[in-house]
């Protein structure tokens, strides 16, 4: 009997678990290893921040899914990979043998080490609920990072504070224009919306120093803060580089277009924790992780059966919808954008449907 180990409960692995319900590979044992029983869905973090969703509504019970589909579940975190012996080592020293392993463990926050005592991070995402409650209620909340996550949560925290009749004094800092990875027109529009919604943002300002009470930026300005949420972009967990696996220069697992490690064919990966050799600058976001799920599943099955693999081809454009608080959202597709209540209703429908397909496996 062969052993397939799924490490992490990210979007692509959720798809694999879903397929196991009706397509469990013959003569195969499937083990899911995750540091948390629950996988939280980042697409609903903004809604949770504004009390639109409860904690239960934004999380999936990995253990119960495994019980329903016939997989085994272990609460642990893989800290080392022995690719020669085909063994994984858990945080407490447990050894897990595999014939095939896939990683979908997401990423961590890339905060400078000297600033870590003063900041809050929401990765791994099972840490999110308690930390978000704390930062939205603090006296002077600050968010560092002008990408999609930082912008969306800054809007949501500010909106929640208005609803609670607290000062709308959320501060957002970005070393670039907001949403700089998108078209310049998109960036200008989201900055205009931020002004309309009284969100204080500071672009082209890097955070240079943090003290227990203040943020000092690259221009020398001082800003008060009582809690900082750090969302400047993904950083790889050290497990891949420390284990001697092929990685990109920043430590993310390097895979080919079949989502297979370039040196060890028994190792696969998907989501934020990988870099695809053919598409090295592909953004690390949930859209691509969801699209990788079916390809990953078919390739894992094909590898078990020793037949050919299928390539993942990323789409050039995709719809993105960010909550801007107060029942409104910002939709983008290429250089097109729209803002208002209709995008928010569409976002809610998409997010609820995404969660329902997995929750119905065990509820």
Secondary structure, 3 states (H helix, E strand, C coil): CEEEEEECCCHHHHHHHHHHCCCCCCCEEEEEEECCCEEECHHHHHHHHCCCCCCHHHEEEHHHHHHHHCCEEEECCEEEEECCCCEEEECCCCEEECCEEEECCCCEECCCHHHHHHEECCCCHHHHHHHHHHHHHCCCEEEECCCHHHHHHHHHHHHHHHHCCCCCCCEEECCCCCCCCCCHHHHHHHHHHHHHCCCEEECCCCEEEECCCEEEECCCCEEECCEEEECCCEECCCHHHHCCCCECCCCCEEECCCCEECCCCCEEECHHHEEECCECCCCCCHHHHHHHHHHHHHHHHHHHCCCCCCCCCCCCCCEEEEEEECCEEEEEECCEEEEEHHHHHHHHHHHHHHHHHHHCCCC
